[in-house]
Every structure is written in structure tokens, then in C-alpha cells.
């Protein structure tokens, strides 16, 4: 549930705070007061597109923020993005700088717009005023049907990706054949040059070490033999001194036990000196000051450097390059076999796609039949008498395959008896358009709430539904029916709705008035939660206009009482 929404220096709003409760929350006010702007602010917090035009004139930045009750799904999304949860609430904040830059915070921790978009389905679904049936294209109609049926397109999307990959591989092979043939000579030379070198990974490092030894053989020999003399061989060697010292300490130990450990330590020291002496002596004897071997190493290193300059930074990279060239040559040489394999892969991927797409079509047809009946009943409950159909047209031509399947979903309606079914976009009346859109959304949301399906990703229905002036163009009995429908929808989840109609405002569980006034030459917006008396006055104002009469007050009280 949405608990609070704040906006600061946002469009015409300097500073406004709106607190919401469960059930049906209705926002009313004069045209231009900022009602729809608040809905747009919430849409922005759900990951909507920002603009510097939203920053109030003269301000450095616009700030919008909201507080939602947390959900297990939302907490999981926060954890996946490395954001700490803060109790039972989620705080979203977005800043838009006049310079064009922006910042996002979730629970007061830096985040991204992508995180807001991930959280949006868990928190709220915003039906903005700009969303009309004219923009309700076939893709949107398909998405709504999939949402209604809890239909996932993951399997088709994966099959489509495999089919596209196989198709691209085959296309690349066929289109790149001439270029590959031109490259054969170069690849053959490169493979021959690399293979003839008989490379071993890491050999350049080993050769560099051996080169240093050979280039400094005399110094190394002198140092090793000098160490051997000082440690073992010389008359004043360390080994000789330790041997003499050991005899004296052993003599001490015969009379005083405190020197037993010291004698043992000298024995260990002699062993260490012996080991080091043997090591340096063996090293000196192994040095081979061979000019021929040094020249051989330098030639090998020069070859390796040349190959590394051409094919990679290291010998290992050169080896990998040679293997890739060999693979390309093998493909050219085995083109027919590769072509046969790729065509088989493509046919197999196409068959998998057809199977997945056909299963998806069956699921959509079943859902379409149910949605058509439910939507027709919902529309007719809004003071209309229509026939409604959800048509599924499957186009199996590969040219129209998509990650969402091969179906065209078309919502058709006949608003008068005897008329043929026509696409939704051909509905002429704005009031009819609004009622159809509301009925469709109510049908989908109520079904999702009952079955636990929806949102295609199989997440729970959003806890907050937002409708911005979806009642535009209607009045009278139809308006009352819309109010009843919103009230019914609000029994299962929180609903926010902007309205100009008193027939709808009378159904509010919580009524908020959005008002604007001028102070010091600037427009300021204020949001008030109305008590019973103020609510009665606001509904009366909506009935009678600028002048509220006793009759309109009585009528408003009757409407509110009847809505209960």
C-alpha cells in the first residue's frame, strides 16, 4: 500500500505531501490544481522517464518521494541489488536537477532507475491520463491478455533466441563465404608460422631466466664458489667455526645441563650450513657457460617476440590465435559439412519455436475466451450494452516470429445492437473509451487477485492501482457505475483515482482535495485529507460549481450516504 507521496519544486508544485489509506483514495480539485501532476510524480518513482521541464521555475532541482508498505517480492529485489531493507517500509526518492542530471535513492541508498522499474510491479500499477485506447495497440492488448491469463512467454523467448542465433550463424556463413575465401591464404600463412614455432605456454619466461644465467655465468660461478668456500671448504669457514663451537658447548653441557639445548641448536645450524653449501656447490657445477646455448636462446626469444607483436601479448595468446585460425580454415575446408550442421541446427531451433509458440497460442485462446466474457460483463455493468471479443490471429510465417510468439491479439467491440464487431480504436465516444478501459483493467486485476496469477512473471497483483481521470467523458448513471466498480476493486487492494465527477467522489474511503493558491506572486499547491464535513462540501462544490448551495449540500450528503 502507498502510505505517503511527496513532491517538492515539481512542475507547478512547490511543496506538497499526500497521505493515503486503504481502500479507495480519491483526489479532486479544480482543473490545473496539480492532481494529475501527483500521479505523474508517482509514475516517475515507478521508473518513468524524467525531464528538466519538471523542475519548477527558479528551482535547482525537483524532488519526488514516496513510502510504500514492503512486500516479500520487493525485499527480494532489494537484496538482489545490494540494497538494505528498512523494516516494513520502502522509501523511494528521485531527484531531477535543472542541469538534466538525476539521482535515485531507495531506502536512502543510491540506486538506479532500473531498480525502480523492477520494484514497480510489486508496489503499484499506474494508469496515467495519457494512456488512451488510441495507444492501446496490439502489443499492449497482447500484454494485457497475458497478464490476465498469467501466461509466461519465457519459453517462447528462449526458443526464439536459439532460432535467431542459428539463423544468424547460417546467414553469416553464406554471406561471408567470399570474404573467407579471400582470407584463406593469410590464415594458412599464419597457421603455418605459428605451428612451425612449436610454442609452449610460458616458455618465454623460462628462456629469459636461462638467458640471464648464461649471460652472467662467470659472476654466478664466482659467487656460488665463494659462498661454498665461506660456508664449508675454507679454513675459516662457517662450518669449521660451528664444529669448534659445538665441541666447546658439548663440553659445557657435560657439566651443566642448561647447555644441552644450545648444543642441539648448533647441531641444527651445522646441518643447515651443510645443506646450503651442497646447494651452492651443485649450482656452480651445473653452470654451463655455453655461448652456443646463449645464442640459441636469444634467437628463440627473438622469434617469440616477433610472434607476440603480430598475434598476442603472450605466448599463450599466440597459441589461442593459432587455434582460432586453424578453426576458420577447418570451417572453410569443411564448409559443406558445417553448412549441413548449421541447417540442421536451424531446423531444430525452428521446430522448438513452433512447438513453444503453438502452446502459447493455445493458452492465449483459452484466456481470450474467458477475458472476453468477463470484460463484456464488466463493460455492460458500466451502463453500456456491448458485445466484446478477443480475437487471436496466429501468423506462422517466420518473417513475423517474435520473442512473444506469433499471435496478433485484437480486442473487438460492438457498442450498439446490430453493428459488427470493430477494433477498440474505432470507438468514437470518449466516455465509452474510458469505461471500456476501466472495465478491462478491472477484469484483469480482479481475476489476478482471485487466482494469484498475472503480471506474466507470476508475481502477485500490485497492491496499489492508480487511475488518472479514467472517468473522463462520462456522467450520470455511467459515472455512478464507474464509482461502484472502483469501490468494488478497492475492497481487495488500494486504489488511487483522480476524478472530476461527484458521483465517483461520493464513493471514496478517503477523500483528498488538491488546491492551489497564489502567494507572493507564485502558485502554491496544497493537499488536504477531508473530514466528513469538508468532504460533503467538496462533493457539493463538484455538483454546483463555484457557488455551493444548501440544495447541493443536501444532494452531496445523500450521494455519500447512498454510496455507503
C-alpha positions as CSV (number, residue, x, y, z in Angstrom):
1,X,0.0,0.0,0.0
2,X,1.1,3.5,-0.8
3,X,1.4,5.4,2.5
4,X,2.7,8.8,1.5
5,X,3.7,10.8,-1.6
6,X,5.8,14.0,-1.5
7,X,6.7,16.4,-4.3
8,X,9.0,19.5,-4.0
9,X,9.6,22.0,-6.7
10,X,8.0,19.6,-9.1
11,X,6.2,21.2,-12.1
12,X,3.7,23.8,-10.5
13,X,4.0,22.2,-7.0
14,X,6.4,23.9,-4.6
15,X,5.9,21.5,-1.7
16,X,3.1,19.0,-1.2
17,X,2.5,15.9,0.9
18,X,-0.3,13.4,0.4
19,X,-1.1,10.7,2.9
20,X,-3.1,7.7,1.7
21,X,-5.1,4.9,3.4
22,X,-6.5,1.5,2.4
23,X,-9.4,1.2,0.0
24,X,-10.5,3.9,-2.5
25,X,-8.5,7.1,-2.3
26,X,-10.0,9.9,-4.5
27,X,-8.2,13.1,-5.4
28,X,-10.4,16.1,-6.5
29,X,-9.8,19.7,-7.1
30,X,-10.1,22.5,-9.7
31,X,-8.6,21.9,-13.1
32,X,-4.8,22.8,-13.0
33,X,-4.5,22.3,-9.3
34,X,-2.0,19.6,-9.8
35,X,-3.9,16.3,-9.4
36,X,-2.6,14.6,-12.5
37,X,0.9,16.0,-11.7
38,X,0.9,13.9,-8.5
39,X,0.1,10.8,-10.5
40,X,2.9,11.7,-12.9
41,X,5.2,12.0,-9.9
42,X,4.3,8.5,-8.7
43,X,4.8,7.2,-12.2
44,X,8.3,8.8,-12.1
45,X,9.0,6.9,-8.9
46,X,8.0,3.7,-10.7
47,X,10.8,4.3,-13.2
48,X,9.1,6.7,-15.7
49,X,11.0,9.0,-17.9
50,X,12.2,12.3,-16.4
51,X,12.7,15.7,-18.0
52,X,14.2,19.1,-16.9
53,X,10.8,20.6,-17.7
54,X,9.5,19.0,-14.5
55,X,11.8,21.3,-12.4
56,X,9.8,24.2,-11.0
57,X,10.8,27.5,-12.5
58,X,13.6,29.1,-10.4
59,X,14.5,25.9,-8.5
60,X,17.8,24.0,-8.7
61,X,16.1,20.6,-8.6
62,X,12.8,18.8,-8.3
63,X,12.4,16.0,-5.7
64,X,9.7,13.4,-5.5
65,X,9.5,10.7,-2.9
66,X,7.1,8.1,-1.6
67,X,6.7,5.5,1.1
68,X,5.2,2.0,0.4
69,X,4.5,-0.9,2.7
70,X,7.1,-3.5,1.8
71,X,6.4,-6.9,0.2
72,X,8.4,-10.1,0.2
73,X,8.9,-9.7,-3.5
74,X,10.1,-6.1,-3.1
75,X,12.5,-7.2,-0.4
76,X,13.9,-9.9,-2.6
77,X,14.5,-7.3,-5.4
78,X,16.3,-5.0,-2.9
79,X,18.5,-7.9,-1.8
80,X,19.4,-8.8,-5.4
81,X,20.5,-5.2,-5.9
82,X,22.5,-4.9,-2.7
83,X,20.1,-2.5,-1.0
84,X,19.3,-2.9,2.7
85,X,15.7,-3.3,3.7
86,X,14.4,-0.9,6.3
87,X,11.7,-2.6,8.4
88,X,8.2,-2.9,6.9
89,X,8.5,0.1,4.6
90,X,10.3,1.0,1.3
91,X,11.2,4.6,0.7
92,X,11.7,5.8,-2.9
93,X,13.2,9.2,-3.8
94,X,14.1,10.7,-7.1
95,X,15.8,14.0,-7.8
96,X,15.8,15.8,-11.1
97,X,18.4,18.6,-11.4
98,X,17.8,21.6,-13.6
99,X,21.1,20.7,-15.4
100,X,19.5,17.5,-16.7
101,X,21.2,15.1,-14.3
102,X,19.2,13.0,-11.9
103,X,19.7,10.7,-8.8
104,X,17.7,7.8,-7.4
105,X,17.6,6.6,-3.8
106,X,15.9,3.5,-2.4
107,X,15.8,3.4,1.4
108,X,18.1,6.4,1.4
109,X,20.7,4.3,-0.5
110,X,21.9,5.2,-4.1
111,X,20.1,3.2,-6.7
112,X,19.2,3.3,-10.4
113,X,16.1,3.8,-12.5
114,X,16.4,0.1,-13.4
115,X,15.8,-0.8,-9.8
116,X,12.7,1.4,-9.7
117,X,11.4,-0.4,-12.7
118,X,12.0,-3.8,-11.1
119,X,10.2,-2.7,-7.9
120,X,7.2,-1.1,-9.8
121,X,5.2,-4.3,-10.4
122,X,5.5,-5.2,-6.7
123,X,4.3,-1.8,-5.5
124,X,1.9,0.0,-7.9
125,X,0.4,0.0,-11.4
126,X,-0.1,3.5,-12.7
127,X,-2.7,4.1,-15.5
128,X,-1.8,7.6,-16.5
129,X,-4.1,10.1,-18.2
130,X,-2.0,9.9,-21.4
131,X,-2.9,6.2,-21.7
132,X,-5.8,6.0,-24.1
133,X,-7.3,3.4,-26.3
134,X,-5.6,5.1,-29.3
135,X,-2.2,4.0,-27.8
136,X,-3.6,0.6,-26.8
137,X,-2.1,-1.2,-29.8
138,X,-1.9,-4.9,-30.4
139,X,1.3,-5.3,-28.4
140,X,-0.4,-3.7,-25.4
141,X,-3.5,-5.8,-25.9
142,X,-1.4,-9.0,-26.0
143,X,0.4,-7.9,-22.8
144,X,-2.9,-7.4,-21.0
145,X,-4.2,-10.8,-22.2
146,X,-1.1,-12.5,-21.0
147,X,-1.4,-10.7,-17.7
148,X,-5.0,-11.8,-17.3
149,X,-4.1,-15.4,-18.0
150,X,-0.9,-15.4,-16.0
151,X,0.8,-16.5,-19.3
152,X,4.6,-16.6,-19.4
153,X,6.4,-16.0,-22.7
154,X,9.8,-17.1,-21.3
155,X,9.8,-20.5,-23.1
156,X,9.0,-18.8,-26.5
157,X,11.5,-16.1,-25.9
158,X,14.3,-18.7,-25.2
159,X,13.3,-20.7,-28.3
160,X,13.2,-17.5,-30.4
161,X,16.7,-16.6,-29.2
162,X,18.0,-20.0,-30.1
163,X,16.3,-19.8,-33.6
164,X,17.7,-16.3,-34.2
165,X,21.2,-17.4,-33.2
166,X,21.1,-20.4,-35.5
167,X,19.7,-18.3,-38.3
168,X,22.4,-15.6,-37.9
169,X,25.2,-18.3,-37.9
170,X,23.9,-19.7,-41.2
171,X,23.5,-16.3,-42.7
172,X,27.0,-15.3,-41.7
173,X,28.4,-18.4,-43.2
174,X,26.6,-17.9,-46.5
175,X,27.2,-14.1,-46.7
176,X,30.8,-14.3,-45.6
177,X,31.9,-17.1,-47.9
178,X,33.7,-14.8,-50.4
179,X,35.5,-12.9,-47.7
180,X,36.6,-16.1,-46.1
181,X,37.9,-17.4,-49.4
182,X,40.0,-14.2,-49.7
183,X,41.4,-14.7,-46.3
184,X,42.4,-18.4,-46.7
185,X,45.9,-17.5,-47.9
186,X,46.5,-15.2,-45.0
187,X,45.1,-17.7,-42.5
188,X,47.2,-20.5,-44.0
189,X,50.4,-18.4,-43.6
190,X,49.5,-17.5,-40.0
191,X,48.8,-21.1,-39.1
192,X,52.0,-22.4,-40.7
193,X,54.1,-19.7,-39.0
194,X,52.6,-20.4,-35.5
195,X,52.6,-24.2,-35.8
196,X,56.2,-24.3,-37.1
197,X,57.3,-22.4,-33.9
198,X,56.1,-25.3,-31.8
199,X,55.1,-22.9,-29.0
200,X,54.7,-23.8,-25.3
201,X,52.8,-21.5,-23.0
202,X,55.2,-19.7,-20.6
203,X,58.4,-20.7,-22.4
204,X,59.4,-17.1,-23.0
205,X,59.6,-16.5,-19.2
206,X,61.7,-19.7,-18.7
207,X,64.1,-18.7,-21.5
208,X,64.5,-15.2,-20.1
209,X,65.6,-16.8,-16.8
210,X,68.0,-19.1,-18.5
211,X,69.4,-16.3,-20.6
212,X,70.2,-14.2,-17.5
213,X,72.0,-17.2,-16.0
214,X,74.1,-17.8,-19.2
215,X,74.9,-14.1,-19.7
216,X,76.2,-13.9,-16.1
217,X,77.7,-17.4,-15.8
218,X,81.1,-16.2,-14.6
219,X,79.7,-13.9,-11.9
220,X,77.3,-16.6,-10.8
221,X,80.0,-19.3,-10.7
222,X,82.3,-17.0,-8.7
223,X,79.5,-16.1,-6.2
224,X,78.5,-19.7,-5.7
225,X,82.0,-21.0,-5.2
226,X,82.8,-18.0,-2.9
227,X,79.8,-18.9,-0.8
228,X,80.8,-22.5,-0.7
229,X,84.3,-21.6,0.5
230,X,83.0,-19.3,3.2
231,X,80.4,-21.8,4.4
232,X,82.3,-25.1,4.2
233,X,85.5,-25.5,2.3
234,X,87.8,-22.7,3.6
235,X,90.0,-23.0,6.7
236,X,87.9,-20.2,8.4
237,X,84.6,-21.5,7.1
238,X,81.3,-21.2,8.9
239,X,81.1,-25.0,9.2
240,X,84.6,-25.2,10.8
241,X,83.7,-22.4,13.3
242,X,80.4,-24.1,14.2
243,X,82.2,-27.5,14.6
244,X,84.7,-26.0,17.0
245,X,82.0,-24.1,18.9
246,X,79.9,-27.3,19.2
247,X,82.8,-29.2,20.8
248,X,83.1,-26.4,23.5
249,X,79.4,-26.3,24.1
250,X,79.1,-30.1,24.4
251,X,81.9,-29.9,27.0
252,X,79.9,-27.3,28.9
253,X,76.8,-29.5,28.6
254,X,78.6,-32.4,30.3
255,X,78.7,-30.4,33.5
256,X,75.8,-28.1,33.2
257,X,72.5,-29.3,31.6
258,X,71.5,-25.8,30.7
259,X,73.7,-26.0,27.6
260,X,72.1,-29.2,26.2
261,X,69.6,-27.2,24.1
262,X,72.3,-24.8,22.9
263,X,74.4,-27.8,21.7
264,X,71.3,-29.2,19.8
265,X,70.8,-25.8,18.1
266,X,74.5,-25.8,17.0
267,X,73.9,-29.3,15.5
268,X,70.9,-27.9,13.6
269,X,72.9,-24.9,12.4
270,X,75.7,-27.2,11.1
271,X,73.1,-29.2,9.2
272,X,71.7,-26.0,7.6
273,X,75.1,-24.9,6.6
274,X,75.9,-28.3,5.1
275,X,72.7,-28.1,3.0
276,X,73.3,-24.6,1.8
277,X,76.9,-25.5,1.0
278,X,75.8,-28.5,-1.1
279,X,73.2,-26.4,-2.9
280,X,75.6,-23.6,-4.0
281,X,78.3,-26.1,-4.9
282,X,75.9,-28.1,-7.1
283,X,74.6,-24.9,-8.7
284,X,78.2,-23.8,-9.5
285,X,78.9,-27.2,-11.1
286,X,75.7,-27.0,-13.2
287,X,76.6,-23.7,-14.8
288,X,77.3,-24.2,-18.4
289,X,78.8,-21.0,-19.9
290,X,77.9,-22.1,-23.4
291,X,78.0,-19.2,-26.0
292,X,76.2,-21.6,-28.4
293,X,73.3,-22.1,-26.0
294,X,73.1,-18.4,-25.3
295,X,72.8,-17.6,-29.0
296,X,70.2,-20.3,-29.4
297,X,68.1,-18.8,-26.6
298,X,68.4,-15.3,-28.0
299,X,67.3,-16.5,-31.4
300,X,64.3,-18.3,-29.9
301,X,63.3,-15.2,-27.8
302,X,63.5,-13.0,-30.9
303,X,61.1,-15.4,-32.7
304,X,58.7,-15.4,-29.8
305,X,58.8,-11.5,-29.6
306,X,58.0,-11.3,-33.4
307,X,55.0,-13.7,-33.0
308,X,53.8,-11.8,-29.9
309,X,53.9,-8.5,-31.8
310,X,51.8,-10.0,-34.5
311,X,49.4,-12.3,-32.7
312,X,49.1,-11.6,-29.0
313,X,50.6,-10.2,-25.9
314,X,51.8,-13.5,-24.5
315,X,52.8,-16.9,-25.9
316,X,49.5,-18.3,-24.6
317,X,47.5,-15.7,-26.6
318,X,49.6,-16.5,-29.7
319,X,48.7,-20.2,-29.3
320,X,45.0,-19.3,-28.9
321,X,45.2,-17.2,-32.1
322,X,46.7,-20.1,-34.0
323,X,43.9,-22.4,-32.8
324,X,41.3,-19.8,-34.0
325,X,42.9,-19.5,-37.4
326,X,43.0,-23.3,-37.7
327,X,39.3,-23.4,-36.8
328,X,38.5,-20.9,-39.5
329,X,40.5,-22.9,-42.1
330,X,38.8,-26.0,-41.0
331,X,35.4,-24.4,-41.5
332,X,36.3,-23.3,-45.0
333,X,37.7,-26.8,-45.8
334,X,34.7,-28.5,-44.2
335,X,32.1,-25.9,-45.5
336,X,29.7,-28.4,-46.8
337,X,29.7,-30.3,-43.5
338,X,29.4,-27.1,-41.5
339,X,26.6,-25.9,-43.7
340,X,24.7,-29.1,-43.2
341,X,25.2,-28.9,-39.5
342,X,24.0,-25.3,-39.3
343,X,20.9,-26.0,-41.4
344,X,20.1,-28.9,-39.1
345,X,20.6,-26.7,-36.1
346,X,18.3,-24.1,-37.6
347,X,15.6,-26.6,-38.4
348,X,15.8,-28.0,-34.9
349,X,15.5,-24.5,-33.4
350,X,12.6,-23.6,-35.7
351,X,10.8,-26.8,-34.6
352,X,11.3,-25.9,-31.0
353,X,10.0,-22.4,-31.6
354,X,6.9,-23.7,-33.4
355,X,6.2,-26.1,-30.6
356,X,6.5,-23.3,-27.9
357,X,4.6,-20.8,-30.0
358,X,1.7,-23.2,-30.6
359,X,1.5,-24.0,-26.9
360,X,1.4,-20.2,-26.2
361,X,-1.3,-19.8,-28.8
362,X,-3.4,-22.5,-27.1
363,X,-3.0,-20.8,-23.7
364,X,-3.9,-17.4,-25.2
365,X,-7.0,-18.7,-26.9
366,X,-8.3,-20.2,-23.6
367,X,-7.5,-17.0,-21.8
368,X,-9.1,-14.9,-24.6
369,X,-12.4,-16.7,-24.3
370,X,-12.5,-16.1,-20.5
371,X,-11.4,-12.5,-20.8
372,X,-14.0,-11.7,-23.4
373,X,-16.9,-12.9,-21.3
374,X,-15.6,-11.3,-18.1
375,X,-14.8,-7.9,-19.9
376,X,-18.2,-7.9,-21.6
377,X,-19.9,-8.3,-18.3
378,X,-17.8,-5.6,-16.7
379,X,-18.4,-3.2,-19.6
380,X,-22.1,-3.8,-19.5
381,X,-22.2,-3.1,-15.8
382,X,-21.0,0.4,-16.6
383,X,-24.3,1.5,-18.2
384,X,-23.4,0.1,-21.6
385,X,-24.7,-2.8,-23.7
386,X,-22.0,-4.2,-25.9
387,X,-20.6,-7.4,-27.5
388,X,-16.9,-8.0,-26.8
389,X,-14.4,-10.3,-28.4
390,X,-10.7,-11.1,-28.0
391,X,-9.5,-12.4,-31.4
392,X,-6.3,-14.4,-31.7
393,X,-4.7,-14.5,-35.2
394,X,-1.7,-16.7,-35.5
395,X,0.8,-15.9,-38.2
396,X,3.2,-18.8,-38.6
397,X,5.4,-17.2,-41.3
398,X,9.0,-16.9,-40.0
399,X,9.1,-13.3,-41.1
400,X,6.8,-12.3,-38.2
401,X,8.2,-14.6,-35.4
402,X,8.9,-12.6,-32.2
403,X,10.1,-13.4,-28.7
404,X,6.4,-13.0,-27.6
405,X,5.1,-15.6,-30.1
406,X,3.4,-15.3,-33.5
407,X,0.0,-14.2,-32.3
408,X,-1.8,-11.0,-33.1
409,X,-4.2,-10.1,-30.3
410,X,-7.1,-7.9,-31.3
411,X,-9.8,-6.7,-29.0
412,X,-13.1,-6.0,-30.8
413,X,-16.3,-4.5,-29.7
414,X,-19.8,-3.6,-30.9
415,X,-21.3,-0.8,-28.8
416,X,-24.8,-0.9,-30.4
417,X,-27.1,-3.8,-31.3
418,X,-26.9,-4.9,-34.9
419,X,-23.4,-3.4,-35.5
420,X,-20.5,-5.6,-36.4
421,X,-17.5,-6.0,-34.1
422,X,-14.9,-3.4,-34.7
423,X,-11.4,-2.7,-33.2
424,X,-11.3,-0.8,-30.0
425,X,-9.6,2.2,-31.6
426,X,-12.7,2.9,-33.7
427,X,-14.9,3.6,-30.7
428,X,-16.0,7.2,-31.2
429,X,-17.3,8.3,-27.7
430,X,-14.7,9.4,-25.2
431,X,-16.9,8.2,-22.4
432,X,-17.2,4.7,-24.0
433,X,-13.5,4.6,-24.4
434,X,-12.9,5.4,-20.7
435,X,-15.4,2.9,-19.5
436,X,-14.0,0.1,-21.7
437,X,-10.5,0.8,-20.5
438,X,-11.6,0.7,-16.8
439,X,-13.7,-2.4,-17.4
440,X,-10.7,-4.2,-19.0
441,X,-8.4,-3.2,-16.2
442,X,-10.9,-4.2,-13.5
443,X,-11.5,-7.5,-15.2
444,X,-7.8,-8.3,-15.3
445,X,-7.0,-7.1,-11.8
446,X,-9.9,-8.8,-10.1
447,X,-9.0,-12.1,-11.9
448,X,-5.4,-11.7,-10.9
449,X,-6.4,-11.1,-7.3
450,X,-8.6,-14.2,-7.2
451,X,-6.2,-16.6,-8.9
452,X,-2.9,-15.2,-7.7
453,X,-1.8,-15.0,-11.3
454,X,-1.0,-12.1,-13.5
455,X,2.0,-9.9,-14.3
456,X,3.3,-12.7,-16.6
457,X,6.2,-13.1,-14.3
458,X,3.8,-14.8,-11.9
459,X,4.2,-12.1,-9.2
460,X,1.3,-11.0,-7.0
461,X,-1.1,-8.3,-8.2
462,X,0.2,-4.8,-7.4
463,X,-1.1,-3.6,-4.1
464,X,-1.8,-0.1,-5.4
465,X,-3.7,0.7,-8.6
466,X,-3.7,4.3,-9.8
467,X,-6.2,5.7,-12.3
468,X,-5.8,9.3,-13.6
469,X,-9.1,10.7,-14.8
470,X,-10.1,7.4,-16.4
471,X,-13.7,8.6,-15.9
472,X,-13.2,11.5,-18.4
473,X,-16.1,12.0,-20.8
474,X,-18.8,10.2,-18.8
475,X,-21.5,11.3,-16.4
476,X,-24.8,10.4,-14.8
477,X,-25.7,6.8,-14.4
478,X,-22.4,5.7,-16.1
479,X,-20.4,7.8,-13.6
480,X,-22.2,6.1,-10.7
481,X,-21.4,2.7,-12.2
482,X,-17.8,3.6,-12.6
483,X,-17.7,4.7,-8.9
484,X,-19.2,1.4,-7.9
485,X,-16.7,-0.5,-10.0
486,X,-13.8,1.4,-8.4
487,X,-15.2,0.8,-4.9
488,X,-15.5,-2.9,-5.7
489,X,-11.9,-3.1,-6.9
490,X,-10.7,-1.2,-3.8
491,X,-12.1,-4.0,-1.5
492,X,-9.1,-6.2,-2.5
493,X,-6.4,-3.6,-2.9
494,X,-5.6,0.1,-2.5
495,X,-6.9,2.3,-5.4
496,X,-6.0,5.9,-6.1
497,X,-8.1,7.8,-8.6
498,X,-8.2,11.4,-9.9
499,X,-11.8,12.4,-10.7
500,X,-13.9,15.5,-11.5
501,X,-17.2,13.7,-11.0
502,X,-19.2,14.0,-7.8
503,X,-20.9,10.6,-8.5
504,X,-17.5,9.0,-8.2
505,X,-16.1,11.2,-5.4
506,X,-19.0,10.1,-3.2
507,X,-17.6,6.5,-3.1
508,X,-14.3,7.5,-1.5
509,X,-12.9,5.7,1.6
510,X,-10.5,8.7,1.8
511,X,-11.1,11.9,0.0
512,X,-8.1,14.3,-0.7
513,X,-8.6,17.8,-2.1
514,X,-5.9,19.3,-4.2
515,X,-6.0,23.1,-4.0
516,X,-3.8,25.9,-5.4
517,X,-3.5,29.4,-4.3
518,X,-1.2,32.4,-5.0
519,X,1.3,33.7,-2.5
520,X,3.8,36.4,-3.3
521,X,3.2,36.1,-7.0
522,X,3.8,32.3,-7.1
523,X,1.3,29.5,-7.3
524,X,1.4,27.0,-4.4
525,X,-0.3,23.6,-4.2
526,X,-1.8,22.1,-1.0
527,X,-3.3,18.7,-0.4
528,X,-5.8,18.1,2.4
529,X,-7.4,14.9,3.7
530,X,-11.1,15.9,4.1
531,X,-13.1,15.1,7.1
532,X,-16.8,14.3,6.7
533,X,-18.0,17.9,6.8
534,X,-15.2,19.1,4.3
535,X,-15.9,16.1,2.1
536,X,-19.6,16.9,1.9
537,X,-18.7,20.5,1.0
538,X,-16.3,19.3,-1.7
539,X,-18.8,17.0,-3.4
540,X,-21.4,19.8,-3.2
541,X,-18.8,22.1,-5.0
542,X,-18.4,19.5,-7.7
543,X,-22.1,19.3,-8.1
544,X,-22.9,23.1,-8.2
545,X,-19.7,24.7,-9.2
546,X,-18.2,27.9,-7.6
547,X,-21.3,28.6,-5.5
548,X,-22.3,25.9,-3.1
549,X,-26.0,26.0,-2.1
550,X,-28.0,24.3,0.6
551,X,-29.6,22.1,-2.1
552,X,-26.2,20.9,-3.4
553,X,-25.1,20.2,0.2
554,X,-28.1,18.1,0.8
555,X,-27.7,16.3,-2.5
556,X,-24.0,15.7,-1.7
557,X,-24.9,14.2,1.7
558,X,-27.5,11.9,0.1
559,X,-24.9,10.8,-2.6
560,X,-22.3,10.0,0.1
561,X,-24.8,8.2,2.3
562,X,-26.1,6.1,-0.7
563,X,-22.5,5.1,-1.7
564,X,-22.1,3.5,1.7
